[in-house]
Amino acid sequence: MKTPLLFLTMLCAAVSFSQETIKQDSLKTVTVEGSRKGIKKSLNVTANTTLVTSKELLKAACCNLAESFETNPSIDVNFSDALTGTKQIKMLGLTSPYILITEENVPSVRGASQAYGMSFTPGTWVESIQITKGAGSVVNGFESISGQINTELIKPIGDIPLFLNAYGDSGSRFELNTHFNKKVSDKWATSLFVHGNARVAKNDMNDDGFMDNPLGKQLNVVNRWQYANPESGWVSFLNVRYMNDEKQIGQLDFDPDRDKLTTNFWGSEINTERLDFSSKVGYVFKDMPYQSIGFQNAFSNHNQQSYFGLNQYNIKQQSYYSNLIFNSIISNTMHKFATGLNFTYDKYAEFVNLADVSRIDNSVGAFFEYTFDDNDKFSYILGGRMDYHNRLGVFFTPRLHVKYNPWEKAVLRFSAGRGKRAANIFAENQNLFASSRVFSVLDTNGKIYGLDAEIAWNYGLSFTQNFMFFGMKADTTIDFYRTDFQNQAVVDVMNSPQQVLFYNLDGKSYANSLQLDFNLEIIKHLNLRTAYKYYDIATDYISGSFQRPLQAKHRFFGNVEYATHIVEKGKQWKFDFTWNWLGKQQLPNTATNPHHDRLPNFSPSFSTMNAQITRTFSSTFEIYVGGENIGNYTQHKAVLGAENPFGPTFDTSIVYAPVFGQMYYAGLRFKIK
């Protein structure tokens, strides 16, 4: 128990407070860093989980969490609108509200933070990201439908004393990240992360009179404390964070002091202030490293004040989350289980054009998850939880993950599970406020804005094979997942360009996702990563059945990375190139607009290219330069009705391609070890 390696194992068991897949992946992290792989898929983990390490995050600009997936084919990254520059993510063809997004296994991006929350975690804070396809673990809640993304931040124990990252780009965006770390004693360590960013100039590359990206600034500070005592078995984390984010979007001539909520010029301000506190306390039983108990608590206060032209939207969410988990074994370590209780409280003060739609949600649940692992070929995780929610009622959530290794270097996985959630229709669709659309909720009998809860089943099958290809290391993976909605809060932009309708699903809604990966180590330090993705996603709307708008059926992905050998004092060159091709996308209905504000039924296909070069001068200093959208492809008409933004055809939400065009950046990283 006193050895460092064994204590790290105990530490993960005590404080991960997660399903067996995440715990196993956490323990693999040391191996991944040692093998210099940025993305790791283990053949031994039960769930279909990809581990993204900090090495991978250094291959792109990666200014925040939303921008951390540009080199990862498992996640699709798209712009949410033509003005805010916000990037939204999709997994298995479904947007982020259907993904359980956690930070160190505590739900983080949810409710009021869905639209912009992933931009509130700077990329330099991230130690690793675990991406799990399919319904997640019951330990973490009932809301996961298409998958889970868990972010692990850099831990105070083991961190370096000082890290500095400076960044600037051709879009007038500048960032500064500083990390300070101190080992207070042999058991206590603390870190202070300070992040600041600003966009200081107006850019209008397409000459439509609107800024392509917002003016803005963000201050983001977190103080982390970690306690670890291998003698007693106790470990704990304490985090306090404050974030203030301000954005201004709209016409070039808009002045908020003069034009706010007038028809002089169209503009918008989105100001968010957030305070978070979280704690984890874990205990590993002496002489029983397989048995532990952990207690998580998290409180957040999220306050967004915003307006979009003449539309006003304000939301304040106060949340409390608590999770008590006990891990142990049955007879031997082949039979493990996790059980516990959790509680969630959310108070929403929400106003849509001064209409009060505030509410209080709370839930309490109990879960049990059994893991069988023969440490050879076969393992499975079977979990279930029973919850009571004041709006969703009493319900049961089952989840299953199965893994089988049929032969050497191969793994076959299957998963199935049910998810249920309350759709925050206004917070999740804020991009539609920047339009002249009228919001209408057609159903009135439900308990969430008049709507019923969303319920979906997700099923998935995955096969991975590692092999030698003409003497080169290679692997290939095929994934197929299907999501079937029993009920869905339908967001209908297909009926009329002047409306957005919300109503309960009446008919079918499904998402089929097929992904083929092929990865090859051409020579040492030269790696090729490719993927093809096919999506069949359709919903029955009141005007008929259509493909999911702004979702390409076909996508190709390619990434090439090369690094020279490390020479004296750590000197090295690193090169990275990423190519994405997107097929045509179903566009929202604009048929009744005047001819000059109509769009075709489908967008054209297009491709984008990103690249980065890093020069490491020593183990403590490096610089990097890069470019995004190097081919300079932009959407021809990103803002409908730009010449009359208070008219009936104005819409900034129909974005299928980049708006800004080419963007180049440079930065440096400095460390004191």
Beta strands, then each sheet from edge to edge (+ up, - down):
strand 1: 39-41
strand 2: 49-53
strand 3: 76-79
strand 4: 87-91
strand 5: 94-95
strand 6: 99-103
strand 7: 106-107
strand 8: 126-133
strand 9: 147-153
strand 10: 162-169
strand 11: 173-183
strand 12: 188-199
strand 13: 215-229
strand 14: 234-250
strand 15: 267-284
strand 16: 292-308
strand 17: 311-329
strand 18: 335-352
strand 19: 355-356
strand 20: 359-373
strand 21: 378-389
strand 22: 393-404
strand 23: 410-421
strand 24: 438-441
strand 25: 454-469
strand 26: 472-487
strand 27: 489-492
strand 28: 499-504
strand 29: 509-523
strand 30: 526-541
strand 31: 544-547
strand 32: 554-563
strand 33: 572-582
strand 34: 606-616
strand 35: 621-628
strand 36: 663-672
sheet 1: 1+ 2- 8+ 9- 6- 7+
sheet 2: 3+ 4- 5+
sheet 3: 19+ 18- 17+ 16- 15+ 14- 13+ 12- 11+ 10- 36+ 35- 34+ 33- 32+ 30- 29+ 26- 25+ 23- 22+ 21- 20+
sheet 4: 19+ 18- 17+ 16- 15+ 14- 13+ 12- 11+ 10- 36+ 35- 34+ 33- 32+ 30- 31+
sheet 5: 24+ 28+ 27-
end
